[in-house]
Amino acid sequence: MGWGSRISVDDARDHLKAYLAAGGDFVDTAHGYADGASEEALGAMLGDLVPRDRLVICTKAGISRQSGARVIDTSRRTLMAQLETSLLRLGTPYVDLWLVHAWSDETSVEETLSALEWAATSGRARYVGVSNYSGWQAAHASTLLSGLRIPMVANEVEYSLLNRIPEDELVAAGQALGFGLLPWSPLGRGVLTGKYRNDMSCARTASGERFGLAGVDLTEESAQIVDAVAIAARGMNVSPAEIALAWVRDRPGVVAPIVGIRTAAQMGTALASEHLELPPELVQALNDVSD
């Protein structure tokens, strides 16, 4: 999300190198990230740092910024134009996964999904899906796409110990209809790393400014969740971030948590979480405190 803006292209290259060396292959970006600089940065590395067929590239369309304001437009015209632009930036004739970045009441779902059908049948996208869709929205979209013989394979949503809303409907819908969950902000917008433990008041501001969305709901209960993660981390001699990532990684229906990396240290933490197996009793304790 920050490649080409908060994160320099050189640093992004180093991050991708470390990720590839560890066996990673899935990279998530979007038409609107860093006003296009994110896709351009990734495109500059294809063929140079990594062969195109070595990566599973996911990008999204439907959200952009106009005059500094966040605009959601999921019309067929806009989605098609944004995908064409994304492919030019990435320097590839296709992406492995293309997602509608958000639901919009301003455009009929049939029109929105017609763009996904076009992308899949034209070969511009190997697979298609959605992002930030609720349970009923995802189920409706999946059912309509199924009628077109186009599988909906993914829904990218916020999911963490601080936000378990996907468990209300999405997990069951995904398991029934065959789409996986890609959790964004699996670290609760940074809160679950413990960096705000001594001053939880600043987390709302930091999260809100970074994402342009409402910050984490900082209640007494959320503070207890952060404390529980920190206690678990001490007990297993790992970082709180590793605990939080391992927890969401192993949730039913989850394909892969999407982690925003800003530093080499954060990359090391994210990669280390892949080797961490949480004891069942610890998982149950985290479930209980965050339910």
C-alpha positions, -999 to 999 in steps of 0.1 A, spaced: 0 0 0 28 24 7 53 14 -20 63 45 -39 50 69 -12 58 62 25 82 34 14 108 41 -12 111 19 -43 146 8 -31 132 -3 3 103 -20 -14 128 -39 -36 146 -51 -5 114 -62 12 103 -82 -19 138 -98 -21 135 -110 15 100 -122 9 109 -142 -22 140 -157 -4 116 -170 23 94 -186 -3 67 -160 -5 49 -155 -38 16 -135 -32 17 -97 -35 -13 -75 -30 -17 -40 -45 -44 -18 -59 -51 8 -86 -55 35 -59 -25 26 -37 -1 56 -36 -19 71 -65 -6 43 -88 30 44 -75 25 10 -58 17 -8 -90 45 10 -108 70 0 -82 60 -36 -85 60 -34 -123 96 -21 -122 107 -53 -104 90 -78 -127 116 -94 -150 144 -76 -132 142 -88 -96 117 -116 -102 102 -134 -132 65 -126 -138 54 -162 -134 71 -164 -100 45 -141 -85 9 -143 -78 -2 -107 -82 -35 -94 -68 -47 -59 -76 -80 -41 -70 -101 -14 -87 -130 8 -77 -114 32 -52 -94 63 -62 -87 98 -49 -99 129 -67 -89 163 -54 -77 145 -22 -111 129 -16 -117 91 -15 -140 81 -43 -157 47 -48 -169 40 -83 -176 4 -93 -192 11 -126 -183 -11 -155 -166 18 -173 -144 28 -144 -135 -8 -134 -124 -17 -169 -104 15 -174 -87 10 -140 -77 -25 -148 -62 -15 -182 -42 12 -163 -31 -13 -137 -18 -37 -164 2 -9 -180 17 1 -147 26 -35 -138 39 -42 -173 20 -75 -176 -8 -86 -198 -27 -102 -169 -30 -103 -131 -36 -135 -112 -63 -121 -90 -85 -90 -96 -108 -77 -70 -136 -51 -68 -122 -29 -40 -155 -21 -24 -193 -24 -25 -212 6 -39 -249 12 -37 -245 37 -66 -239 9 -91 -260 -23 -96 -241 -54 -86 -249 -69 -120 -230 -40 -137 -201 -43 -114 -199 -81 -119 -200 -77 -156 -166 -61 -154 -153 -91 -135 -168 -114 -162 -150 -93 -189 -117 -95 -171 -119 -132 -166 -131 -141 -201 -106 -118 -218 -77 -133 -199 -68 -100 -182 -74 -117 -148 -68 -154 -141 -92 -152 -112 -116 -126 -98 -132 -117 -64 -143 -88 -42 -130 -68 -13 -148 -54 18 -180 -72 10 -203 -82 38 -217 -117 41 -248 -111 21 -230 -90 -5 -203 -117 -10 -229 -145 -12 -250 -125 -37 -220 -117 -59 -207 -153 -57 -241 -167 -67 -245 -143 -97 -209 -150 -109 -216 -187 -106 -244 -183 -130 -219 -168 -155 -196 -198 -149 -170 -174 -133 -159 -185 -99 -155 -159 -72 -124 -170 -53 -117 -144 -27 -130 -116 -4 -104 -93 11 -116 -80 44 -104 -65 76 -100 -94 101 -80 -96 133 -84 -103 170 -97 -68 173 -122 -72 144 -139 -106 142 -170 -94 123 -162 -117 93 -170 -146 116 -207 -135 118 -215 -145 81 -184 -144 59 -166 -175 71 -196 -197 66 -205 -181 33 -169 -186 20 -169 -222 31 -203 -229 15 -196 -210 -18 -159 -216 -22 -142 -183 -17 -113 -177 6 -107 -148 30 -77 -125 26 -75 -105 59 -62 -70 57 -49 -53 88 -45 -86 107 -25 -66 133 -55 -44 141 -40 -14 123 -9 -19 144 -26 -19 178 -19 -57 183 18 -52 180 16 -36 215 32 -3 204 2 17 217 -2 -2 250 11 26 271 -8 53 252 -39 38 236 -52 73 229 -28 78 200 -38 46 182 -71 60 170 -54 90 154 -26 70 139 -50 44 124 -75 70 112 -49 91 94 -31 62 78 -62 45 63 -86 73 61 -111 51 79 -125 50 114 -99 39 139 -99 8 161 -126 10 187 -104 15 217 -125 2 246 -116 -15 278 -123 -48 261 -99 -40 232 -72 -31 257 -77 -65 274 -72 -82 240 -39 -64 235 -28 -74 270 -37 -110 263 -17 -110 231 13 -95 250 11 -121 277 9 -149 252 40 -135 234 60 -134 266 50 -169 274 61 -182 240 92 -159 237 80 -143 205 66 -109 196 29 -99 200 27 -94 162 37 -131 156 10 -142 180 -17 -121 162 -6 -131 127 -5 -168 136 -39 -166 151 -56 -150 121 -36 -172 97 -52 -204 112 -88 -191 113 -113 -212 92 -115 -199 56 -84 -177 57 -60 -181 28 -33 -156 37 -31 -125 60 -20 -94 41 7 -76 60 18 -40 53 56 -40 57 75 -7 63 108 -20 77 131 -50 74 124 -58 111 87 -59 103 94 -83 74 114 -105 98 85 -106 122 59 -114 96 80 -142 82 88 -156 116 51 -160 123 48 -186 96 68 -210 117 48 -204 148 23 -230 159 -1 -218 187 -11 -244 213 -48 -251 212 -53 -238 248 -37 -205 239 -59 -202 208 -90 -208 229 -79 -182 255 -74 -156 227 -108 -166 212 -125 -161 246 -110 -127 254 -117 -114 219 -151 -129 212 
